[in-house]
Amino acid sequence: QGRCYLVATPIGNLEDITYRAIRILQEVDIVACEDTRNTVKLLNHYDIKAKLMSFHQHNEQMRSDYFCELIKEGKKIAIVSDAGMPGISDPGTTMVQKCIQNEIIVEVIPGPSAAISALVISGLDTSDFYFAGFLSMNKKRRKEQFEGLRFLESTIILYEAPHKIRNTLLDIKENLGEKNIAIAREMTKIHEEIFRGSISRAIDHFQQKNPRGEFVIVIEGHKKTISEELEWENISIEEHLAYYL
Ligand code: SAM
């Protein structure tokens, strides 16, 4: 019976792949990938000979329909992205939705994702987190996003491109105030670096205009002040003081 597999692939170190992922990539009829040059490196490393087809943000809709037809004919298709988990700031979601509509079986082959890796290594609270992906470059939309994040008590996870990291850090400071953050750079690769400290220190640290590599920014959630707590509980300062005095 045909089916679709969402296969997680390494975010840097090629060893970070599961036995099951390797078996599935060997067995499927088609490996749908973002950039064939990238996926070929992984497949060659494990001596996997697979038929590759491109599957990226510009052809995701059309290709998803096409793949669903193939799966209905009994084919098995694996979806991979350039790194990490497909569907997380990467193509994949449309395919899953179309599979559901078409009553096609979808299986996930779990593995690394930069967001979760950065969160756990950040040292910040992992019990409640919010993944915001890449912030919009549209000024108005970006402002709205920051407004949504401002009083969020969850730890926030952001993806960012290297040439935008400095600007984004400046924006975080301006919109969210001084906070503790962690910046996970080049995780699992030779130049892995985890910065932990205040936003101001991070701005100093990444002074270089074009810091190289890949980055995830993890930001401490908002800590409610006493007056916010009271407002939240709908208690006036007088009532609060009367209780404690
Ligand atoms: N689907 C991927 C996942 O599950 O992590 C994310 C794809 S998204 C297009 C790429 C972004 O992920 C990068 O811009 C960076 O923010 C983050 N990223 C990917 N690999 C990374 C790594 N090794 N170290 C730090 N960040 C990484």
Boltz pocket constraint, residues with backbone or C-beta under 6 A from the ligand:
constraints:
  - pocket:
      binder: B
      contacts: [[A, 11], [A, 12], [A, 81], [A, 83], [A, 84], [A, 85], [A, 86], [A, 87], [A, 88], [A, 89], [A, 90], [A, 112], [A, 113], [A, 114], [A, 115], [A, 158], [A, 159], [A, 160], [A, 161], [A, 184], [A, 185], [A, 186], [A, 187], [A, 188], [A, 189], [A, 214], [A, 215], [A, 216]]
      max_distance: 6.0
